[in-house]
Amino acid sequence: MDTDTVRTAADDAAGRRREQRGWYFYDWACSVYSTSVLTVFLGPYLTGVAEEAADAGGYVHPLGIPVRAGSFFAYSVSLSVIVAVLVMPLVGAAADRTGRKKPLLGAAAYVGAAATTGMFFLSGDRYLLGGALLVVANAAQSVAMMLYNSYLPQIAPPEERDAVSSRGWAFGYAAGSLVLVVNLGLYLGHDALGISESAAVRVCLASAGLWWGGFALVPLRRLRDRPAAAREATAPGLRQLAATVRDMRRHPLTLAFLLAYLVYNDGIQTVISQASIYGSEELGLGQSTLIGAVLLVQVLAVVGALAMGRLARRYGAKRTILGSLVAWTLTLGAGYFLPAGVPVGFFLLAAAIGLVLGGSQALSRSLFSHLVPPGKEAEYFSAYEVSDRGMSWLGPLLFGLTYQLTGSYRDAIISLVIFFVLGFALLARVPVRRAIGDAGNPVPERI
């Protein structure tokens, strides 16, 4: 090999590593929104604002529609998912057709960051402002994450993707932990700082938007666009999603993996969203214990993502994901038997969730990236993101129905085992090496 060839290969490797480091920082930028805004502060605060605006019967009336104040946050999240489902396929297909992902990523990121920063002005009875900002921020985050994920096949060769994806998740959880610690300090110490509890929450919300917008500059400087082949014009959102799914039918093994992911990810998302209810209502734990458990999940998810990335290099991503689904099943089984009023048991449950959470998500993303036909990364990742964010309703429905029929949150939490068992069975049946080859991609030595 001549000197010029060696130099070119070294330059390509250095450029790829630079892009990868920039890519990690988008997770670092936006994960604070998911942790501090969605998981901890916005739900209770927006509900309180809606209750302030409610009539004597406890209803608010957005666009003249009577809505219980306690349901306004959940309905706003649902509306944001509908908006995202409409927009993501359209933006994804446009990104693949033009090759200009970075401007679209920047637009989505800064729309979301601006809406989150604007939550500082959410006070008094401005529940409609809060709902509108939540819909915009949440939909923008979904669109941006779809574009961000679609870079993975372009910045990492097959043998590096598990590690790169895992590091991205680890960066995100690390940032979420760091900012949550600062936010909790501000929230718990607001009296000593001479500010009201409401003002402290609004500062925490706005700080997540400023963090998101500030650190998004790093990936936008380091990622680069690739030229794209000419593509047909995009259709409206749902029609484009349908067209993407029809195209996936030409790659049935890719579709089979997406189905397995849809099932077990529904279980993961439901455990995350319902664990605090289980802790407060069934185990009788206080708010400080629940917030501490959220922080523990964030911290250990960093360790779990990196550790499972290393396991994937040795055993392959598919086997490692299957192992994580077994761990999820055992964790839920242990959670069923937790004694009430004993915080240490709930912290152990949170620790177990944290250790498998990041790795399950990171390796699913990297494995799917191998199954995407070249040139259709954003389009296919829009379907992946819809599966991640738009289809996770069966789990909460099963959880709610089980509680309604049995009156036991223990029965409700153990009912979620079905998602991990079925997801394991569906994923185990996917021949991933053949699926990668059928998608037109090189097959890694270990997958």
C-alpha positions as a Markdown table, in Angstrom:
| # | Residue | x | y | z |
|---|---|---|---|---|
| 1 | Met | 0.0 | 0.0 | 0.0 |
| 2 | Asp | 1.5 | 3.4 | -1.0 |
| 3 | Thr | 2.0 | 6.4 | 1.2 |
| 4 | Asp | -0.9 | 8.4 | -0.3 |
| 5 | Thr | -3.3 | 5.5 | 0.3 |
| 6 | Val | -2.2 | 5.1 | 3.9 |
| 7 | Arg | -2.5 | 8.9 | 4.4 |
| 8 | Thr | -6.0 | 9.0 | 2.9 |
| 9 | Ala | -7.2 | 6.1 | 5.0 |
| 10 | Ala | -5.8 | 7.8 | 8.1 |
| 11 | Asp | -7.5 | 11.0 | 7.2 |
| 12 | Asp | -10.8 | 9.2 | 6.6 |
| 13 | Ala | -10.6 | 7.5 | 10.0 |
| 14 | Ala | -9.8 | 10.8 | 11.7 |
| 15 | Gly | -12.7 | 12.5 | 10.0 |
| 16 | Arg | -15.0 | 9.7 | 11.0 |
| 17 | Arg | -14.0 | 9.8 | 14.6 |
| 18 | Arg | -14.5 | 13.6 | 14.6 |
| 19 | Glu | -18.1 | 13.1 | 13.3 |
| 20 | Gln | -18.7 | 10.4 | 15.8 |
| 21 | Arg | -17.7 | 12.6 | 18.7 |
| 22 | Gly | -19.9 | 15.4 | 17.4 |
| 23 | Trp | -22.8 | 12.9 | 17.0 |
| 24 | Tyr | -22.5 | 11.9 | 20.7 |
| 25 | Phe | -23.0 | 15.5 | 21.7 |
| 26 | Tyr | -26.5 | 15.6 | 20.3 |
| 27 | Asp | -27.6 | 13.0 | 22.8 |
| 28 | Trp | -25.8 | 15.0 | 25.4 |
| 29 | Ala | -27.8 | 18.1 | 24.3 |
| 30 | Cys | -31.3 | 16.8 | 24.0 |
| 31 | Ser | -31.6 | 14.1 | 26.7 |
| 32 | Val | -31.9 | 16.7 | 29.3 |
| 33 | Tyr | -35.3 | 17.5 | 27.9 |
| 34 | Ser | -36.5 | 14.0 | 28.3 |
| 35 | Thr | -35.1 | 13.7 | 31.8 |
| 36 | Ser | -35.8 | 17.0 | 33.5 |
| 37 | Val | -38.7 | 18.3 | 31.5 |
| 38 | Leu | -40.8 | 15.2 | 30.6 |
| 39 | Thr | -39.9 | 12.8 | 33.3 |
| 40 | Val | -39.7 | 15.0 | 36.4 |
| 41 | Phe | -40.9 | 18.6 | 36.3 |
| 42 | Leu | -43.4 | 19.4 | 33.5 |
| 43 | Gly | -46.2 | 16.9 | 34.2 |
| 44 | Pro | -46.9 | 17.9 | 37.8 |
| 45 | Tyr | -46.3 | 21.6 | 37.0 |
| 46 | Leu | -48.5 | 21.8 | 33.9 |
| 47 | Thr | -51.2 | 19.9 | 35.7 |
| 48 | Gly | -51.1 | 22.5 | 38.5 |
| 49 | Val | -51.4 | 25.3 | 36.0 |
| 50 | Ala | -54.4 | 23.6 | 34.3 |
| 51 | Glu | -56.0 | 23.2 | 37.7 |
| 52 | Glu | -55.5 | 26.9 | 38.4 |
| 53 | Ala | -57.4 | 27.6 | 35.2 |
| 54 | Ala | -60.1 | 25.0 | 35.8 |
| 55 | Asp | -63.8 | 25.8 | 36.4 |
| 56 | Ala | -65.7 | 24.7 | 39.5 |
| 57 | Gly | -66.1 | 21.2 | 38.1 |
| 58 | Gly | -62.3 | 20.8 | 37.5 |
| 59 | Tyr | -62.5 | 21.2 | 33.8 |
| 60 | Val | -60.5 | 23.4 | 31.3 |
| 61 | His | -61.9 | 24.2 | 27.9 |
| 62 | Pro | -59.2 | 24.3 | 25.2 |
| 63 | Leu | -60.9 | 25.2 | 21.9 |
| 64 | Gly | -64.2 | 24.8 | 23.7 |
| 65 | Ile | -63.6 | 21.1 | 24.5 |
| 66 | Pro | -64.2 | 20.1 | 28.2 |
| 67 | Val | -61.1 | 18.4 | 29.5 |
| 68 | Arg | -60.3 | 17.4 | 33.0 |
| 69 | Ala | -57.4 | 19.5 | 34.3 |
| 70 | Gly | -55.6 | 16.3 | 35.5 |
| 71 | Ser | -55.7 | 14.8 | 32.0 |
| 72 | Phe | -54.4 | 17.9 | 30.1 |
| 73 | Phe | -50.8 | 16.9 | 30.3 |
| 74 | Ala | -51.4 | 13.4 | 29.0 |
| 75 | Tyr | -53.6 | 14.7 | 26.2 |
| 76 | Ser | -50.9 | 17.2 | 25.2 |
| 77 | Val | -48.3 | 14.4 | 25.0 |
| 78 | Ser | -50.7 | 12.3 | 22.9 |
| 79 | Leu | -51.3 | 15.2 | 20.5 |
| 80 | Ser | -47.5 | 15.8 | 20.2 |
| 81 | Val | -47.1 | 12.1 | 19.2 |
| 82 | Ile | -49.8 | 12.5 | 16.5 |
| 83 | Val | -48.0 | 15.6 | 15.1 |
| 84 | Ala | -44.7 | 13.8 | 15.1 |
| 85 | Val | -46.1 | 10.8 | 13.3 |
| 86 | Leu | -47.4 | 13.1 | 10.6 |
| 87 | Val | -44.2 | 15.1 | 10.2 |
| 88 | Met | -41.4 | 12.5 | 10.7 |
| 89 | Pro | -41.9 | 10.4 | 7.5 |
| 90 | Leu | -42.2 | 13.6 | 5.4 |
| 91 | Val | -39.0 | 15.0 | 6.8 |
| 92 | Gly | -37.2 | 11.7 | 6.7 |
| 93 | Ala | -38.0 | 11.1 | 3.0 |
| 94 | Ala | -37.0 | 14.7 | 2.2 |
| 95 | Ala | -33.7 | 14.3 | 4.0 |
| 96 | Asp | -32.8 | 11.1 | 2.0 |
| 97 | Arg | -33.9 | 12.7 | -1.2 |
| 98 | Thr | -31.9 | 15.9 | -0.8 |
| 99 | Gly | -29.0 | 14.6 | 1.3 |
| 100 | Arg | -29.3 | 17.7 | 3.5 |
| 101 | Lys | -30.0 | 16.2 | 6.9 |
| 102 | Lys | -28.0 | 18.7 | 8.9 |
| 103 | Pro | -30.2 | 21.8 | 8.1 |
| 104 | Leu | -33.3 | 19.8 | 9.0 |
| 105 | Leu | -31.7 | 18.5 | 12.2 |
| 106 | Gly | -30.7 | 22.0 | 13.1 |
| 107 | Ala | -34.2 | 23.4 | 12.4 |
| 108 | Ala | -35.9 | 20.6 | 14.5 |
| 109 | Ala | -33.4 | 21.0 | 17.4 |
| 110 | Tyr | -33.8 | 24.7 | 17.7 |
| 111 | Val | -37.6 | 24.7 | 17.4 |
| 112 | Gly | -37.6 | 22.2 | 20.2 |
| 113 | Ala | -35.0 | 24.1 | 22.3 |
| 114 | Ala | -36.9 | 27.4 | 21.8 |
| 115 | Ala | -40.2 | 25.9 | 22.8 |
| 116 | Thr | -38.6 | 24.4 | 25.9 |
| 117 | Thr | -36.9 | 27.6 | 26.9 |
| 118 | Gly | -40.2 | 29.4 | 26.4 |
| 119 | Met | -41.7 | 27.3 | 29.3 |
| 120 | Phe | -40.1 | 29.9 | 31.6 |
| 121 | Phe | -43.2 | 32.0 | 30.8 |
| 122 | Leu | -45.6 | 29.2 | 31.9 |
| 123 | Ser | -47.2 | 30.7 | 35.0 |
| 124 | Gly | -50.5 | 31.5 | 36.5 |
| 125 | Asp | -53.3 | 29.9 | 34.4 |
| 126 | Arg | -51.5 | 29.8 | 31.1 |
| 127 | Tyr | -52.3 | 26.2 | 30.5 |
| 128 | Leu | -52.9 | 26.6 | 26.8 |
| 129 | Leu | -49.4 | 28.1 | 26.4 |
| 130 | Gly | -47.9 | 25.1 | 28.3 |
| 131 | Gly | -49.8 | 22.6 | 26.1 |
| 132 | Ala | -48.7 | 24.3 | 22.9 |
| 133 | Leu | -45.1 | 24.5 | 24.0 |
| 134 | Leu | -45.2 | 20.8 | 25.0 |
| 135 | Val | -46.7 | 19.7 | 21.6 |
| 136 | Val | -44.0 | 21.7 | 19.7 |
| 137 | Ala | -41.1 | 20.7 | 21.8 |
| 138 | Asn | -42.0 | 17.0 | 22.0 |
| 139 | Ala | -42.8 | 16.7 | 18.2 |
| 140 | Ala | -39.6 | 18.6 | 17.4 |
| 141 | Gln | -37.5 | 16.3 | 19.6 |
| 142 | Ser | -39.0 | 13.2 | 17.8 |
| 143 | Val | -38.2 | 14.6 | 14.4 |
| 144 | Ala | -34.6 | 15.6 | 15.5 |
| 145 | Met | -34.0 | 12.2 | 17.0 |
| 146 | Met | -35.1 | 10.5 | 13.8 |
| 147 | Leu | -32.6 | 12.5 | 11.8 |
| 148 | Tyr | -29.9 | 12.0 | 14.4 |
| 149 | Asn | -30.3 | 8.3 | 14.5 |
| 150 | Ser | -30.2 | 8.1 | 10.7 |
| 151 | Tyr | -26.6 | 9.4 | 10.8 |
| 152 | Leu | -25.4 | 6.2 | 12.5 |
| 153 | Pro | -25.0 | 4.0 | 9.3 |
| 154 | Gln | -23.1 | 6.9 | 7.7 |
| 155 | Ile | -20.6 | 7.8 | 10.4 |
| 156 | Ala | -19.8 | 4.2 | 11.7 |
| 157 | Pro | -18.8 | 1.1 | 9.7 |
| 158 | Pro | -20.6 | -2.1 | 10.7 |
| 159 | Glu | -18.0 | -3.2 | 13.2 |
| 160 | Glu | -18.2 | 0.0 | 15.1 |
| 161 | Arg | -21.9 | 0.7 | 15.4 |
| 162 | Asp | -22.7 | -1.1 | 18.6 |
| 163 | Ala | -20.0 | 0.8 | 20.4 |
| 164 | Val | -20.8 | 4.1 | 18.8 |
| 165 | Ser | -24.5 | 3.8 | 19.5 |
| 166 | Ser | -23.8 | 2.7 | 23.1 |
| 167 | Arg | -21.6 | 5.7 | 23.7 |
| 168 | Gly | -24.3 | 8.0 | 22.3 |
| 169 | Trp | -26.8 | 6.7 | 24.8 |
| 170 | Ala | -24.2 | 6.9 | 27.6 |
| 171 | Phe | -23.6 | 10.6 | 26.8 |
| 172 | Gly | -27.3 | 11.3 | 26.9 |
| 173 | Tyr | -27.8 | 9.6 | 30.3 |
| 174 | Ala | -24.7 | 11.3 | 31.7 |
| 175 | Ala | -26.0 | 14.7 | 30.7 |
| 176 | Gly | -29.5 | 13.9 | 32.1 |
| 177 | Ser | -28.0 | 12.9 | 35.4 |
| 178 | Leu | -25.8 | 16.0 | 35.7 |
| 179 | Val | -28.5 | 18.5 | 34.9 |
| 180 | Leu | -31.1 | 16.7 | 37.0 |
| 181 | Val | -28.7 | 16.9 | 40.1 |
| 182 | Val | -28.4 | 20.7 | 39.5 |
| 183 | Asn | -32.1 | 21.1 | 38.9 |
| 184 | Leu | -33.1 | 19.2 | 42.0 |
| 185 | Gly | -30.7 | 21.2 | 44.1 |
| 186 | Leu | -32.3 | 24.4 | 42.8 |
| 187 | Tyr | -35.8 | 23.0 | 43.3 |
| 188 | Leu | -35.2 | 21.7 | 46.9 |
| 189 | Gly | -33.3 | 24.9 | 47.9 |
| 190 | His | -35.5 | 27.5 | 46.3 |
| 191 | Asp | -36.4 | 29.0 | 49.7 |
| 192 | Ala | -32.7 | 29.5 | 50.6 |
| 193 | Leu | -32.2 | 31.1 | 47.2 |
| 194 | Gly | -35.1 | 33.5 | 47.7 |
| 195 | Ile | -37.3 | 32.3 | 44.8 |
| 196 | Ser | -40.7 | 30.7 | 44.8 |
| 197 | Glu | -41.2 | 27.0 | 44.0 |
| 198 | Ser | -43.0 | 27.9 | 40.8 |
| 199 | Ala | -40.0 | 30.1 | 39.7 |
| 200 | Ala | -37.6 | 27.3 | 40.5 |
| 201 | Val | -39.5 | 24.9 | 38.3 |
| 202 | Arg | -39.7 | 27.4 | 35.4 |
| 203 | Val | -35.9 | 28.0 | 35.6 |
| 204 | Cys | -35.4 | 24.2 | 35.5 |
| 205 | Leu | -37.6 | 23.9 | 32.5 |
| 206 | Ala | -36.0 | 26.8 | 30.6 |
| 207 | Ser | -32.5 | 25.6 | 31.5 |
| 208 | Ala | -33.1 | 22.3 | 29.7 |
| 209 | Gly | -34.0 | 24.3 | 26.5 |
| 210 | Leu | -30.8 | 26.5 | 26.8 |
| 211 | Trp | -28.7 | 23.3 | 27.3 |
| 212 | Trp | -30.3 | 21.7 | 24.3 |
| 213 | Gly | -29.7 | 24.6 | 22.0 |
| 214 | Gly | -26.2 | 25.4 | 23.3 |
| 215 | Phe | -24.8 | 21.9 | 22.9 |
| 216 | Ala | -26.6 | 21.2 | 19.6 |
| 217 | Leu | -24.0 | 23.5 | 18.1 |
| 218 | Val | -21.3 | 20.8 | 18.5 |
| 219 | Pro | -23.0 | 18.1 | 16.2 |
| 220 | Leu | -24.1 | 20.8 | 13.8 |
| 221 | Arg | -20.5 | 21.9 | 13.3 |
| 222 | Arg | -19.1 | 18.4 | 13.0 |
| 223 | Leu | -21.6 | 16.3 | 11.1 |
| 224 | Arg | -21.6 | 16.6 | 7.4 |
| 225 | Asp | -24.2 | 16.0 | 4.7 |
| 226 | Arg | -23.7 | 13.3 | 2.0 |
| 227 | Pro | -24.9 | 13.6 | -1.6 |
| 228 | Ala | -28.0 | 11.7 | -2.3 |
| 229 | Ala | -29.4 | 10.1 | -5.4 |
| 230 | Ala | -32.5 | 11.6 | -7.0 |
| 231 | Arg | -35.7 | 10.4 | -5.3 |
| 232 | Glu | -39.4 | 10.9 | -6.0 |
| 233 | Ala | -41.2 | 13.8 | -4.4 |
| 234 | Thr | -42.4 | 13.1 | -0.9 |
| 235 | Ala | -46.0 | 12.5 | -0.1 |
| 236 | Pro | -47.9 | 14.0 | 2.9 |
| 237 | Gly | -46.9 | 12.5 | 6.2 |
| 238 | Leu | -49.2 | 9.5 | 6.7 |
| 239 | Arg | -49.0 | 8.6 | 3.0 |
| 240 | Gln | -45.2 | 8.8 | 3.1 |
| 241 | Leu | -45.2 | 6.5 | 6.2 |
| 242 | Ala | -47.4 | 4.1 | 4.3 |
| 243 | Ala | -45.1 | 4.2 | 1.3 |
| 244 | Thr | -42.1 | 3.5 | 3.6 |
| 245 | Val | -43.9 | 0.5 | 5.1 |
| 246 | Arg | -44.7 | -0.8 | 1.7 |
| 247 | Asp | -41.1 | -0.4 | 0.7 |
| 248 | Met | -40.2 | -2.4 | 3.9 |
| 249 | Arg | -42.3 | -5.3 | 2.5 |
| 250 | Arg | -39.5 | -5.8 | 0.0 |
| 251 | His | -37.3 | -6.4 | 3.0 |
| 252 | Pro | -39.5 | -8.6 | 5.2 |
| 253 | Leu | -36.7 | -9.5 | 7.7 |
| 254 | Thr | -36.2 | -5.7 | 8.4 |
| 255 | Leu | -39.9 | -5.5 | 9.0 |
| 256 | Ala | -39.8 | -8.6 | 11.3 |
| 257 | Phe | -37.1 | -6.9 | 13.4 |
| 258 | Leu | -39.1 | -3.7 | 13.6 |
| 259 | Leu | -42.1 | -5.7 | 14.8 |
| 260 | Ala | -40.1 | -7.4 | 17.5 |
| 261 | Tyr | -38.7 | -4.0 | 18.6 |
| 262 | Leu | -42.2 | -2.5 | 18.6 |
| 263 | Val | -43.3 | -5.2 | 21.1 |
| 264 | Tyr | -40.4 | -5.2 | 23.6 |
| 265 | Asn | -39.9 | -1.5 | 23.4 |
| 266 | Asp | -43.6 | -1.0 | 24.3 |
| 267 | Gly | -42.8 | -3.0 | 27.5 |
| 268 | Ile | -39.7 | -0.9 | 28.2 |
| 269 | Gln | -41.5 | 2.4 | 27.8 |
| 270 | Thr | -44.4 | 1.3 | 29.9 |
| 271 | Val | -42.1 | 0.2 | 32.8 |
| 272 | Ile | -40.4 | 3.6 | 32.6 |
| 273 | Ser | -43.7 | 5.5 | 32.7 |
| 274 | Gln | -45.5 | 3.4 | 35.3 |
| 275 | Ala | -42.7 | 2.6 | 37.7 |
| 276 | Ser | -43.3 | 5.8 | 39.7 |
| 277 | Ile | -47.0 | 5.0 | 40.0 |
| 278 | Tyr | -46.2 | 1.5 | 41.2 |
| 279 | Gly | -43.7 | 3.0 | 43.7 |
| 280 | Ser | -46.1 | 5.6 | 45.1 |
| 281 | Glu | -49.5 | 3.8 | 45.0 |
| 282 | Glu | -48.5 | 0.2 | 45.7 |
| 283 | Leu | -45.3 | 0.6 | 47.7 |
| 284 | Gly | -46.3 | 3.8 | 49.5 |
| 285 | Leu | -43.0 | 5.6 | 48.7 |
| 286 | Gly | -42.6 | 9.4 | 48.9 |
| 287 | Gln | -41.7 | 11.9 | 46.1 |
| 288 | Ser | -38.1 | 12.3 | 47.2 |
| 289 | Thr | -37.6 | 8.5 | 47.0 |
| 290 | Leu | -39.1 | 8.4 | 43.5 |
| 291 | Ile | -37.0 | 11.3 | 42.3 |
| 292 | Gly | -33.9 | 9.7 | 43.7 |
| 293 | Ala | -34.8 | 6.5 | 41.9 |
| 294 | Val | -35.1 | 8.4 | 38.6 |
| 295 | Leu | -31.6 | 9.8 | 39.2 |
| 296 | Leu | -30.2 | 6.4 | 40.0 |
| 297 | Val | -31.7 | 5.0 | 36.7 |
| 298 | Gln | -30.0 | 7.8 | 34.8 |
| 299 | Val | -26.6 | 7.2 | 36.4 |
| 300 | Leu | -26.6 | 3.5 | 36.0 |
| 301 | Ala | -27.9 | 3.6 | 32.4 |
| 302 | Val | -24.5 | 5.2 | 31.5 |
| 303 | Val | -22.7 | 2.2 | 32.9 |
| 304 | Gly | -25.2 | -0.3 | 31.4 |
| 305 | Ala | -25.0 | 1.2 | 27.9 |
| 306 | Leu | -21.2 | 1.0 | 27.9 |
| 307 | Ala | -21.1 | -2.5 | 29.5 |
| 308 | Met | -23.7 | -3.9 | 27.0 |
| 309 | Gly | -21.8 | -2.3 | 24.1 |
| 310 | Arg | -18.7 | -4.3 | 25.3 |
| 311 | Leu | -20.8 | -7.5 | 25.6 |
| 312 | Ala | -22.1 | -7.0 | 22.0 |
| 313 | Arg | -18.6 | -6.9 | 20.7 |
| 314 | Arg | -18.0 | -10.3 | 22.2 |
| 315 | Tyr | -21.3 | -12.0 | 21.8 |
| 316 | Gly | -23.1 | -10.0 | 19.1 |
| 317 | Ala | -25.9 | -7.4 | 19.4 |
| 318 | Lys | -28.7 | -9.8 | 18.9 |
| 319 | Arg | -27.6 | -12.1 | 21.7 |
| 320 | Thr | -27.0 | -9.2 | 24.0 |
| 321 | Ile | -30.4 | -7.7 | 23.4 |
| 322 | Leu | -32.0 | -11.2 | 24.0 |
| 323 | Gly | -30.1 | -11.4 | 27.2 |
| 324 | Ser | -31.4 | -7.9 | 28.2 |
| 325 | Leu | -35.0 | -9.0 | 27.6 |
| 326 | Val | -34.4 | -11.9 | 30.0 |
| 327 | Ala | -33.0 | -9.4 | 32.5 |
| 328 | Trp | -36.1 | -7.2 | 32.1 |
| 329 | Thr | -38.4 | -10.2 | 32.7 |
| 330 | Leu | -36.5 | -11.2 | 35.9 |
| 331 | Thr | -36.6 | -7.5 | 37.1 |
| 332 | Leu | -40.3 | -7.3 | 36.7 |
| 333 | Gly | -40.7 | -10.6 | 38.5 |
| 334 | Ala | -38.6 | -9.3 | 41.4 |
| 335 | Gly | -40.6 | -6.0 | 41.4 |
| 336 | Tyr | -43.8 | -8.0 | 41.9 |
| 337 | Phe | -42.5 | -9.2 | 45.3 |
| 338 | Leu | -41.1 | -5.9 | 46.6 |
| 339 | Pro | -42.4 | -5.2 | 50.2 |
| 340 | Ala | -44.3 | -2.0 | 50.7 |
| 341 | Gly | -42.7 | 0.9 | 52.5 |
| 342 | Val | -39.1 | -0.2 | 52.0 |
| 343 | Pro | -37.3 | 2.2 | 49.8 |
| 344 | Val | -34.1 | 0.1 | 49.5 |
| 345 | Gly | -36.1 | -2.5 | 47.5 |
| 346 | Phe | -37.3 | 0.1 | 45.0 |
| 347 | Phe | -33.8 | 1.5 | 44.6 |
| 348 | Leu | -32.6 | -2.0 | 43.8 |
| 349 | Leu | -35.3 | -2.3 | 41.2 |
| 350 | Ala | -34.3 | 1.1 | 39.8 |
| 351 | Ala | -30.7 | 0.0 | 39.6 |
| 352 | Ala | -31.6 | -3.2 | 37.7 |
| 353 | Ile | -33.7 | -1.1 | 35.2 |
| 354 | Gly | -30.9 | 1.4 | 34.8 |
| 355 | Leu | -28.4 | -1.3 | 34.0 |
| 356 | Val | -30.4 | -2.8 | 31.1 |
| 357 | Leu | -32.2 | 0.3 | 29.9 |
| 358 | Gly | -29.5 | 2.1 | 28.0 |
| 359 | Gly | -28.0 | -1.0 | 26.5 |
| 360 | Ser | -31.4 | -2.3 | 25.3 |
| 361 | Gln | -32.1 | 0.9 | 23.5 |
| 362 | Ala | -28.6 | 1.5 | 22.1 |
| 363 | Leu | -28.1 | -1.9 | 20.7 |
| 364 | Ser | -31.6 | -2.0 | 19.2 |
| 365 | Arg | -30.7 | 1.2 | 17.3 |
| 366 | Ser | -27.4 | -0.1 | 16.1 |
| 367 | Leu | -28.8 | -3.4 | 15.0 |
| 368 | Phe | -31.6 | -1.7 | 13.1 |
| 369 | Ser | -29.0 | 0.5 | 11.3 |
| 370 | His | -27.6 | -2.7 | 9.7 |
| 371 | Leu | -31.0 | -3.6 | 8.3 |
| 372 | Val | -31.6 | -0.2 | 6.5 |
| 373 | Pro | -31.1 | -0.2 | 2.7 |
| 374 | Pro | -28.4 | 2.3 | 1.7 |
| 375 | Gly | -29.8 | 5.7 | 0.8 |
| 376 | Lys | -32.9 | 5.3 | 2.9 |
| 377 | Glu | -31.6 | 5.9 | 6.4 |
| 378 | Ala | -33.8 | 8.8 | 7.4 |
| 379 | Glu | -36.9 | 7.3 | 5.8 |
| 380 | Tyr | -36.5 | 4.0 | 7.6 |
| 381 | Phe | -35.5 | 5.6 | 10.9 |
| 382 | Ser | -38.7 | 7.6 | 10.7 |
| 383 | Ala | -40.6 | 4.3 | 10.9 |
| 384 | Tyr | -38.3 | 3.2 | 13.7 |
| 385 | Glu | -38.9 | 6.4 | 15.6 |
| 386 | Val | -42.7 | 6.1 | 15.1 |
| 387 | Ser | -42.4 | 2.6 | 16.6 |
| 388 | Asp | -40.4 | 4.1 | 19.5 |
| 389 | Arg | -42.6 | 7.0 | 20.3 |
| 390 | Gly | -45.9 | 6.6 | 18.4 |
| 391 | Met | -46.9 | 3.0 | 19.0 |
| 392 | Ser | -46.2 | 2.6 | 22.8 |
| 393 | Trp | -49.8 | 2.6 | 23.9 |
| 394 | Leu | -50.6 | -1.1 | 24.3 |
| 395 | Gly | -48.4 | -1.4 | 27.4 |
| 396 | Pro | -50.2 | 1.4 | 29.3 |
| 397 | Leu | -53.5 | 0.0 | 28.1 |
| 398 | Leu | -52.7 | -3.4 | 29.5 |
| 399 | Phe | -51.3 | -2.0 | 32.7 |
| 400 | Gly | -54.5 | 0.1 | 33.2 |
| 401 | Leu | -56.9 | -2.7 | 32.3 |
| 402 | Thr | -55.1 | -5.1 | 34.6 |
| 403 | Tyr | -55.4 | -2.7 | 37.5 |
| 404 | Gln | -59.0 | -2.0 | 36.7 |
| 405 | Leu | -59.9 | -5.7 | 36.7 |
| 406 | Thr | -57.8 | -6.8 | 39.7 |
| 407 | Gly | -57.4 | -3.6 | 41.8 |
| 408 | Ser | -53.7 | -4.6 | 42.2 |
| 409 | Tyr | -50.7 | -2.6 | 40.9 |
| 410 | Arg | -48.6 | -5.8 | 41.5 |
| 411 | Asp | -50.7 | -7.7 | 39.0 |
| 412 | Ala | -50.5 | -4.7 | 36.6 |
| 413 | Ile | -46.7 | -4.6 | 36.7 |
| 414 | Ile | -46.3 | -8.3 | 36.2 |
| 415 | Ser | -48.6 | -8.3 | 33.3 |
| 416 | Leu | -46.0 | -6.4 | 31.3 |
| 417 | Val | -43.8 | -9.5 | 31.2 |
| 418 | Ile | -45.8 | -10.6 | 28.1 |
| 419 | Phe | -44.1 | -7.8 | 26.1 |
| 420 | Phe | -40.6 | -9.1 | 26.9 |
| 421 | Val | -41.4 | -12.7 | 26.4 |
| 422 | Leu | -43.1 | -12.1 | 23.1 |
| 423 | Gly | -40.4 | -9.6 | 22.0 |
| 424 | Phe | -37.8 | -12.2 | 22.8 |
| 425 | Ala | -39.6 | -14.9 | 20.7 |
| 426 | Leu | -40.0 | -12.6 | 17.8 |
| 427 | Leu | -36.4 | -11.3 | 17.8 |
| 428 | Ala | -35.0 | -14.8 | 18.2 |
| 429 | Arg | -36.7 | -15.8 | 15.0 |
| 430 | Val | -35.1 | -13.0 | 12.9 |
| 431 | Pro | -32.0 | -14.3 | 11.0 |
| 432 | Val | -30.1 | -11.0 | 11.3 |
| 433 | Arg | -27.1 | -12.0 | 9.1 |
| 434 | Arg | -29.4 | -12.8 | 6.2 |
| 435 | Ala | -31.5 | -9.7 | 6.9 |
| 436 | Ile | -28.4 | -7.5 | 6.7 |
| 437 | Gly | -27.4 | -9.1 | 3.4 |
| 438 | Asp | -30.9 | -8.8 | 2.0 |
| 439 | Ala | -30.8 | -5.1 | 2.8 |
| 440 | Gly | -27.7 | -4.7 | 0.7 |
| 441 | Asn | -25.2 | -4.1 | 3.5 |
| 442 | Pro | -22.0 | -5.8 | 4.4 |
| 443 | Val | -22.4 | -8.4 | 7.2 |
| 444 | Pro | -20.2 | -7.8 | 10.3 |
| 445 | Glu | -18.1 | -10.6 | 11.5 |
| 446 | Arg | -20.1 | -10.6 | 14.8 |
| 447 | Ile | -23.7 | -9.5 | 14.9 |
